[in-house]
Amino acid sequence: MKKIIITIALLLSINSYSQKVYDLDKKRDSISYTKTNDVAIYNGEKKVVYLSKKGKLFIFVTSKTSGKEYKKYIN
């Protein structure tokens, strides 16, 4: 009887375990930043300044080695 109860409890605990699935292909509904009227000069180029939802200012900069675009925050 004890083995049956343990087996049932084990099966119920396995079935109750679930994993969350993230859909990375889904488009975002909102953008997490807004464009400002400010301009920053970085390496001799004029860059548009953006404002994040948390109130931080940043610009988009392209990496020299990989060519990928990333955010550079302004102090």
VONU-351524 format. One record per atom (N, C-alpha, C, CB): residue in three letters; x, y, z. Coordinates in pm, whole numbers, plus 50000, padded with zeros to 5 digits. Glycine has a CB too. Layout:
ALAXYZ
...
END
This chain:
MET500824988150000
MET500005000050000
MET500875012650000
MET499074999950120
LYS501965011950076
LYS502865023350085
LYS503515026149950
LYS503925020950193
LYS503855015549876
LYS504485017149744
LYS503515023449645
LYS504965003549691
ILE502245019949655
ILE501235025649565
ILE501075040649591
ILE499865018349583
ILE501025044549715
ILE500875058749750
ILE502105066649703
ILE500675060449903
ILE503285061049723
ILE504515067749679
ILE504545068949528
ILE505775060149729
THR504125058649458
THR504095058949312
THR503105069349261
THR503735045149255
ILE501935069949320
ILE500935079949281
ILE501445094049310
ILE499595077349354
ALA502055096049425
ALA502595109149460
ALA503705113249364
ALA503115109249605
LEU504545103649325
LEU505615106349231
LEU505055110049094
LEU506545094349220
LEU504055102949047
LEU503445106048918
LEU502745119748921
LEU502445095148879
LEU502085123049030
LEU501425136049041
LEU502445147349045
LEU500545136449165
SER503565145149112
SER504565155849119
SER505245157848984
SER505625152549227
ILE505445147148908
ILE506045148348774
ILE505085155748681
ILE506395134348717
ASN503795152548689
ASN502805159048603
ASN502585173648640
ASN501495151548610
SER502765177248765
SER502525191048805
SER503705200148770
SER502265191648954
TYR504855194548741
TYR506015202548702
TYR505815207648560
TYR507335194348714
SER505955220748541
SER505775226148407
SER506885236048378
SER504395232848391
GLN507195237348252
GLN508205246748208
GLN507525258048134
GLN509275239848120
LYS508065269948148
LYS507525281448077
LYS508225282347942
LYS507695294648159
VAL507465284547838
VAL507995285547702
VAL507955300147660
VAL507195276647603
TYR509095305347613
TYR509185319147567
TYR509195319447416
TYR510445326047624
ASP508305327447359
ASP508235329047214
ASP509095340947175
ASP506755330847166
LEU510315338247129
LEU511245348947094
LEU510985354646956
LEU512655343847101
ASP510165348046877
ASP509835352846743
ASP508695363046745
ASP509455341246653
LYS508025364446858
LYS506885373546869
LYS507395388046869
LYS506065370646998
LYS506715396446793
LYS507065410646784
LYS506665417846912
LYS506405417146661
ARG507465427546951
ARG507125435747066
ARG506035445647029
ARG508375443047120
ASP505135447947123
ASP504065457647100
ASP504535471847122
ASP502885454647190
SER505435473647217
SER505895487247247
SER507415487747243
SER505375491847385
ILE507925499447215
ILE509365501647213
ILE509755506947351
ILE509795511747098
SER510905502547401
SER511295506147536
SER512065519347543
SER512125495247595
TYR512045527247436
TYR512725540147439
TYR512015549947346
TYR514205538647398
THR512285562847368
THR511715573247284
THR512825582347234
THR510655581447361
LYS512635587847117
LYS513615596647056
LYS513455610647116
LYS513435597046901
THR514595617247145
THR514565630947197
THR515025640447088
THR515455632347324
ASN514935653247115
ASN515395663447021
ASN516885666347036
ASN514605676147039
ASP517535659947132
ASP518945662347159
ASP519835654947060
ASP519295658147302
VAL521045660247043
VAL522035654146955
VAL523345652947031
VAL522225662446823
ALA524015641647017
ALA525315639547080
ALA526365637546971
ALA525285627247177
ILE527575642346997
ILE528675640246903
ILE529565629246960
ILE529485653546878
TYR529715618446885
TYR530515607046928
TYR531445603146814
TYR529605594946970
ASN532745603846838
ASN533775601046736
ASN533585609446611
ASN533755586146699
GLY533205622046631
GLY533045631146518
GLY531735629746442
GLY534155629346425
GLU530865620846485
GLU529575618846419
GLU528455623746510
GLU529365603846382
LYS527435629846450
LYS526255633946526
LYS525325621946542
LYS525525645646456
LYS524955619146664
LYS524065608046695
LYS522815613246764
LYS524785597646785
VAL521695607046736
VAL520425610546800
VAL520425604746941
VAL519205605146716
VAL519935612447036
VAL519875608047176
VAL518485602447203
VAL520195619847273
TYR518445590947270
TYR517195584247305
TYR517035584147456
TYR517155569747248
LEU515785583247502
LEU515445582747643
LEU514755569447672
LEU514545594747683
SER515305561847766
SER514715548847801
SER513515550947893
SER515765539647868
LYS512755540247916
LYS511595541148005
LYS512015544148148
LYS510805528148001
LYS513245540648184
LYS513735543248319
LYS514355557148333
LYS514765532648358
GLY514365565048225
GLY514865578648233
GLY516335580248199
GLY514625583948367
LYS516975570048146
LYS518395570748110
LYS518545575347965
LYS519085556948130
LEU519555583447938
LEU519855588147803
LEU520915579247740
LEU520315602847804
PHE520735575947611
PHE521715567647543
PHE521695570547393
PHE521445552647568
ILE522745565847325
ILE522845566647180
ILE523135552647127
ILE523955576747136
PHE522845550447000
PHE523195537846937
PHE524545539246869
PHE522105533446835
VAL525455529946897
VAL526815530146843
VAL527065516846775
VAL527865532946954
THR527785517246663
THR528135504946591
THR529535500546631
THR528035507146438
SER529675487746662
SER530955482146701
SER531895481346581
SER530765468246763
LYS533155484746604
LYS534135484446494
LYS534485470246455
LYS535405492046534
THR534565461246552
THR535005447546523
THR533905438746467
THR535565441346648
SER532725438846532
SER531675429646489
SER530645436246398
SER530975423946609
GLY530545449646401
GLY529565456546319
GLY528175456646378
GLY529525450446184
LYS528025451546500
LYS526715451346565
LYS526435464746632
LYS526635439846668
GLU525165468046642
GLU524745480546706
GLU524415477946852
GLU523535486546632
TYR524885486846939
TYR524595485647081
TYR524315499447139
TYR525755478847155
LYS523805499547263
LYS523485512147330
LYS524685516947410
LYS522255510547423
LYS525005529847398
LYS526035536047480
LYS525335546547565
LYS527195542347393
TYR525325544247696
TYR524605553147788
TYR525425565647815
TYR524285545847921
ILE524725576847831
ILE525335589747856
ILE525255592548005
ILE524645600947773
ASN526365596648065
ASN526375599548210
ASN525615611948241
ASN527785601048262
END
